[in-house]
Amino acid sequence: AVAINNAGAITGSCSDALGTHGFIRRPNGAFLSFNVPGSSGTIPTGIATGNTVTGYYSDALGTHGFLRSGAGVFTAFDAPGSANTQPYAINIGGEVTGDYVDTAGTHGFTRSTTGTITPFDAPVSTLTFGLAINAGGVAAGYYRDRGGHFFGFKFSGTAVTPMYVTGAVATYVQAINAGGALAGYYAANGGIYGFLQNAKGTIKTFAVPNAFSTQPYAIS
């Protein structure tokens, strides 16, 4: 399982002798498995209100994004010029973020509820990954610059704002909440530690006592 919505429905993937399939576990414990038609593997990554699921699937032409409505209707999509489109998150309203690959590299994207795809790149980046999107449509994730360093970011829909933990050799944003606070982890002094950046930009770092590595992946 990889995600849960406000009603308590869970989504994820499962594998059997026939391949990899998506599933929804309803709050009453009932399971529904599904595959994007014509796919060789279906990987859900997020679930929104009404049990709308996003994720990606593979076929003979590559990897593509999808939405599955609560009624079971599939919508496939690709970022412009993409050979590989992978959504990673969906917000309560149905907006999606993820990344895609084309001949120029790996880029982030958002997809609106009407199907408009907005590509974006962090400043001087070679890789940009959209991993989370809040109720206001602000996406977050991390990117690698041309020097090989990793930074976190927010994407407002028009501009990318980088962030990093002071003293870190790499910063990886994993989540954003409705208020715009960010959570994730960073590397410094040979260890991996957690961080929280509030909406005003103040960063607090933390580590689980006696842990070798602390890696937060979600925030409420």
C-alpha positions in Angstrom: 0.0 0.0 0.0 1.3 3.5 -0.9 -1.6 6.0 -0.1 -4.8 6.5 1.8 -7.6 9.1 1.3 -9.7 11.0 3.8 -12.4 8.3 3.8 -9.9 5.5 4.7 -9.6 3.9 1.2 -6.1 2.5 0.5 -4.4 2.0 -2.8 -1.2 0.2 -3.9 0.0 -2.6 -6.1 0.0 -6.4 -5.9 1.7 -9.1 -7.9 0.7 -12.6 -8.8 1.4 -15.2 -11.5 -0.3 -12.9 -14.1 1.7 -9.8 -13.3 1.4 -6.5 -11.3 -2.0 -5.0 -10.6 -3.5 -2.0 -8.8 -5.8 -2.4 -5.9 -8.2 -0.4 -3.7 -9.0 -1.6 -0.2 -12.2 0.0 0.9 -12.8 1.1 4.5 -15.1 -2.0 5.0 -12.1 -4.3 4.1 -13.3 -5.2 0.6 -10.7 -5.4 -2.1 -10.9 -4.3 -5.7 -8.1 -5.1 -8.1 -7.6 -3.5 -11.5 -5.4 -3.0 -14.5 -5.2 -0.2 -17.1 -6.6 -1.9 -20.3 -3.7 -3.1 -22.5 -1.1 -2.7 -19.8 1.6 -5.1 -18.8 1.8 -3.7 -15.3 -0.3 -1.1 -13.3 1.3 0.8 -10.4 -1.0 3.2 -8.3 0.7 5.9 -6.4 -2.1 8.1 -4.9 -5.8 8.1 -4.1 -8.1 11.1 -3.8 -11.6 11.9 -2.6 -14.1 9.6 -4.3 -11.5 6.9 -4.8 -9.9 8.5 -7.8 -6.5 6.8 -8.2 -3.4 8.0 -10.1 -0.3 6.1 -11.0 1.5 4.7 -14.0 1.4 1.7 -16.2 3.6 0.1 -18.9 2.8 -1.2 -22.4 4.8 -1.8 -25.6 5.3 1.9 -26.1 6.6 2.8 -22.7 5.4 4.1 -19.3 2.3 6.3 -19.1 0.3 8.1 -16.4 -3.3 7.2 -15.6 -6.3 8.2 -13.6 -9.0 5.8 -12.5 -12.2 7.4 -11.4 -14.2 6.0 -8.6 -16.6 4.6 -11.2 -13.8 2.7 -12.8 -13.2 4.9 -15.9 -9.6 5.1 -17.0 -7.9 8.2 -18.4 -4.4 7.7 -19.7 -2.0 10.6 -20.2 1.6 11.5 -21.2 3.5 14.7 -20.7 4.4 16.4 -24.0 7.2 14.5 -25.8 7.5 12.0 -23.0 8.9 8.5 -23.3 8.1 7.9 -19.6 5.5 9.6 -17.6 5.2 8.7 -13.9 2.7 10.5 -11.6 3.5 10.2 -7.9 0.8 12.1 -6.0 -2.8 13.4 -6.3 -4.5 16.0 -4.1 -7.9 16.1 -2.6 -9.3 17.9 -5.7 -7.7 15.6 -8.3 -4.6 17.5 -9.3 -1.6 15.4 -10.0 2.2 15.8 -9.9 5.1 13.6 -11.0 7.9 13.4 -13.5 8.6 12.5 -17.1 11.5 11.8 -19.3 12.2 13.2 -22.8 15.3 13.7 -24.9 16.4 16.6 -22.8 16.2 14.9 -19.4 13.9 14.3 -16.5 11.3 17.1 -15.6 8.5 17.7 -13.2 4.9 18.2 -14.1 1.5 19.0 -12.7 -1.8 17.9 -14.3 -5.0 20.0 -13.6 -8.4 18.5 -13.1 -9.2 19.5 -16.7 -6.2 17.6 -18.1 -3.8 20.5 -18.7 -0.2 19.3 -18.1 2.3 22.0 -17.0 5.9 20.9 -17.2 8.5 22.5 -15.0 12.2 22.4 -14.2 14.1 23.6 -11.1 16.9 26.1 -11.8 19.9 24.6 -13.6 18.5 21.2 -12.9 19.3 17.9 -14.7 16.6 15.9 -12.8 13.4 17.3 -11.3 11.0 15.0 -9.4 7.5 16.1 -8.3 6.5 13.9 -5.3 3.7 15.7 -3.5 0.9 18.2 -4.2 -1.3 19.9 -1.6 -4.9 21.0 -1.7 -3.9 24.4 -3.1 -2.2 22.8 -6.1 1.4 23.6 -4.9 3.7 20.7 -5.8 6.9 19.8 -4.0 9.8 17.4 -4.5 13.5 17.5 -5.1 16.0 18.1 -8.0 19.6 17.6 -8.9 21.6 20.5 -10.3 24.4 20.4 -12.8 27.0 20.0 -10.1 25.3 16.8 -8.9 23.8 18.4 -5.7 20.2 17.7 -4.5 17.8 20.4 -3.3 14.2 20.5 -2.4 11.6 22.8 -4.0 8.1 24.1 -4.1 6.3 24.7 -7.5 3.5 27.2 -7.3 2.2 26.6 -10.8 4.3 29.4 -12.2 7.6 29.4 -10.3 10.0 26.9 -8.7 11.3 27.9 -5.2 14.4 25.9 -4.2 15.1 25.0 -0.5 17.8 23.2 1.4 18.9 22.5 4.9 21.9 24.5 5.9 25.0 22.3 6.0 23.4 19.5 4.1 25.1 17.8 1.2 21.7 16.8 -0.2 18.1 17.8 0.7 15.1 15.6 -0.3 11.6 17.1 0.1 9.0 14.3 0.3 5.7 15.9 1.4 3.8 19.2 1.6 0.7 19.9 3.6 -2.3 22.2 3.0 -0.5 25.1 4.8 2.6 24.8 2.7 4.9 23.1 5.3 7.5 20.7 3.8 8.9 17.5 5.3 11.7 15.2 4.1 15.2 14.3 4.9 18.8 15.4 4.3 22.3 14.1 4.3 25.0 15.7 6.5 28.1 14.6 8.4 27.7 11.0 7.2 24.1 10.6 8.4 20.5 10.9 7.2 18.2 13.2 9.3 14.6 14.4 9.1 13.5 18.0 8.7 10.3 20.1 8.8 10.1 23.5 7.1 7.1 25.6 8.1 5.2 27.8 5.8 7.3 30.8 6.8 10.5 29.0 5.8 11.8 28.1 9.3 13.5 24.7 9.3 13.6 22.3 12.3 15.8 19.2 12.0 15.3 16.0 14.0 16.4 12.3 14.3 14.8 9.3 15.9 16.9 8.5 19.1 19.7 5.9 18.4 18.7 5.7 14.7 21.3 5.5 11.9 18.8 7.1 9.5 15.6 9.1 9.8 13.6 9.6 6.7 10.1 11.2 6.9 7.8 10.6 3.9 4.5 12.3 4.8 3.0 15.3 6.7 -0.5 16.1 7.9 
